[in-house]
Amino acid sequence: MRTAIIGGGRLGTTLGRALAGTKYAVRIVSDRNLGLASRSRGLIGTGRATADNAQAAREADILFLCLPDDILEKETGRLAQSRVDWRGKIIFHCSGFYSSQILRPFRRRGASVASFHPAQSFPRKGMPSSVFRGIFITLEGDPQACRLGRKIILKLGAHPASLGPRAKPLYHAACCLASNHNLVLLFLAAELLEKAGLSRKRAEQVLLPLALGTLHHVKKFGTVKALTGPVVRGDATTVARHLQALRPFRGCRTAYRVLSQEALRMAGQAGLPASKVKTLNRLLRGG
């Protein structure tokens, strides 16, 4: 199977590197910035680089569009209009937000299309193939493309998960909360420790084992049972003192209040008495 990747960024390069040595090994990497395509090809270790997306499509049976969301639709329309015979080709896009419907110009020309999104973060290019092992990759789209997508996912050592097209925005928002926004919370927490007198490096060293330990407990017990802290204990005095200490830090204080209200909802599910839920809810809404 001749595979091409369009988009020489972090995901495209890492995916291409993971596919090396399989029957889906990348034959061509394309990016409108030829230098970027060449550097990505070097990290992937197979195929060749080009700045001609249409030429890459002509030479491929399988096409991965690893493009930013804000240019995916425009590039799809432009590429679909090029003089390429799309019949029989399998085309995936790797956006977490968009459904396969954004690829309908290819479908109308005979291709089978699907969305293919790894629930994983890629902070740099050319990461090791192990980054895919054990993760989930969501699929939705045409049956033929999804069947092939499942084979590729299993070859990567990942797990396939099916979604409906209307679910993609909620799915992507969930991924952002769990990954991107989790980092934002750690950043805010590290800032608070800096205000308390620690260096940024030491602050991150203090917080990282705590964060990793919490994730380990989630894996073992689930989110509700892994929840600890003053909210789940119903400790209104400590929460009030937190809110007072955070008064000079508006962003942190807002995040603390909003997230504590959600923690309170979890605590209620875990059995926190209704009287304590009511007291904390009043405090958090008014604080």
N, C-alpha and C positions, 0 to 999 in steps of 0.2 A: 504494500500500500504506500503510495507516494504521498508524503505529508508535507504541507507548507505551513509556516507560521507567519502571520502578518502582524507586525508590531514587535519591535525589538526591545521591549521594556522588561521589567522584573519578572512578571508572570510568564510572558512568552519565552524568555530565555531559560527560566527554570523548568518550564514544562518541556521545552525542546531538549534540554539536558537529560531530563528524566526518561524521555522516550528513546534516547540513544541506546543502541544495542538491541532494540525490539524491532518487530516488523513494521512498527509505526515511526521509525527513525526519520527525523526531519531531513528532507532533501533540499529545502530552500527556505531561507529566512528573508523576509521583505520588510523594509521600512523606508518611508520617503526620505529619511536621513540615512544615506548609504553608510556613513561612518558608524552610525549606531547599529545598523544591520550587520556590518562587518565585525564589530566588537561582540555582538550577540552570537554570531556564528562561531567566533573563536571560543566562547564559553561553552556553547553547545557541543562543539567538536565534530559535527558532521554537516554535510550539505554545503551550500554556497550562499552568498549574500547578494541581494539585489535591492534596488530602489523602485522597482517596477512591480506593483502589487498585482496587476493583471497578468504579467508574465509568470509570477509565482503561482497564480491560480491556474493558468494553463497547464503547468507542469505537475499539478497535484490532483490526487483523488480525494484527499482529506485536507480541509482548510480550517485552521484555527485563527479566528479574529481576536487577537489579544490587544484590544484597543481601549482607550479611555471612554467612559460613557458619553462624554460630551462630543465626541467625534464619530461614535459608532454608526449612528444613523446616516450621517452625511457620507461617510466612507462606504457604507453598504450600498447606498443608492448609486454612488459614482462607480463602484466596482461592478455592480450588477449590470450596468449599462455598457461595460466594456465588451470588446469582441472576444468573448470567452464562451466556449460551449459548456454550459453548466449542467447539462444532462448527466445524471448519475453521480455527480459529485456530492460529498458529504461536507456540510459546512457547520461549524460550531462557532458561537461567540462565547466569550468568557466573562460577560457582565453578570454581576449578581443582581442587578436591579431590573434589567430589561428581560422580557420573555423572548421566545423564539420568533414572535410575530414581527420583530424588527427586521428579521431576515427574509420576510415574505417576497421581496424582489427576486431573490435567488430561487425561492420555491416556485414562483411563477415561470421560471426559465428551466425547470426540470431538476433542480437540486433538492436534496433532503437536508433539512436544517434542524438544529436544536441548540438550546443554551446549555453550557457546560461550565459550572462555576465551582471551583474548589473553596470550601469553607476553611480557608487558611490565609495567613498573612505572608507577604513576600517583601520583606524590608530591603532586600538587595537582589541584584541580578545573579543568575547562575548558581542558586543555592543547590545543595545536594539533593539527590532524588528522594532521600529519606524524609524530606519535608512533606511528601504526599502519603507516606505510609500511615495507615490507620485513620486518616481523615475521611470526611464525607465530601463527595462531589455531587452536586445536584444537577439533575437532567430534566428537561422538559422540551417537547417538540415532536417532530415526525417519528413514527415508529422505527423506520430504518435507521435514522441517525441515532436514536436513543439506544437501539440494539448495539450499534458499533461503539457508542459512547460507553456503555457498560463494560464492554470488552477492554477498552482502553483504560478505564478506571481500575478494573481488576488488575490489569497489567502494571499499573502504577502502585499497586498495593493499597489502594483506597477502597472506600465503600460507596456504591451508588445510592442515591436517594432521589425519589421522584417528587416533583412539585407541579401543581397546576400553574398555568401562565398568570392568573390573577394573584397568585400568592407571592410572586417574586418581590414586589416592593416591601411587604412585611418581612419576608425572609431576609432581605438585604439589610433592612433596618435592625433586625435582630442580630445579624452578624456584626454590624457597626457598634451596637451596644456592648456586645460581648468582647470585642477586640479593640476597636479604636477608642471607644469611650472608657473602657477599662484602663487604657493607658492614660487618658486624660485625668482620671481619678488618681492614679498613682503620681502623676505629675503634680496635681494639686496637693496631695498628701506630702510629697517631698518638699514642696514650697513651704508648707506649714512647719515641717521639721527644720528647714533652714531658718525660719523665723524663731524657732525654739533654740537655735544655736548650733545646729549641725551643718557640716558642709553638704553640698548637693550629693557628692559621691557617697558620703557616709549615710545620708538620708535614704538613698536608693538601696544601699546595703542593708539597712535596717528593715525596709519595707518589703524587699523581694522575698525573703523566706516566709514572711507573713502571707503575702499574696499567693505564693506557690503552695503553702500549706493549706490555705483555704480552698484552692482549686483541687488539691488532692482529696480534701474532705467532701467536696461536691461530687467527685468521681465515686467515692466510696458510699456516701450517704444520701446524695441528692441535695438540691439547693435549699429546700426548707429546713431539713434536719441539720444541714451544715451551718446554718445561721447562728452566730453568737453575738455578744455585745450587749450594750445597755438597753436597746430597744426590745430585744427578745426576752430580756429579764424583767422588763417593765420598770426600769430604773429611771423614773422621771427626773430625779434630782441631778443625776449625771448628764442627762440630755439637756436640761436647762443650763447647766454650767458650760457644756459644749457650745450651745448657742450664744452664750454670753462671751466666751473666749473668741468665738469666730466673728463677733460683731465688726471688727475692723476689716475683715476679709470677705467682701460682699459675695464674690463668686463662689468661694468655698462654702459660705454660710447657706447660700441658696441651694447648692448641690446637696449639702448635708440635710437640709430640711426636706427637700423633695425625695431624696433616696431613703431617708428615715421613715417617711410616710409609707413608702412601698415596703420597707422592712417591717413596719408595723402591721401591714396587711398580711405578710408572711407569718409574723409572730402570732397573729390571730388564728391562722390556719394551724399553727403548731400548738395551740392550746393556751395562749396567754389570756388570763381572765378578762372578761369584757370591761370591768371597771378600770383596769390598767390601760386597756386599749383606748378607752374614752379619755382618760387623763392625758395620755401621751398625744393623742390626736389633737386635743384642744391646745396643748403646748406647742406642737409642731406647726399647726395652722396659724397660731397667733404669734409665734416667735419670730 
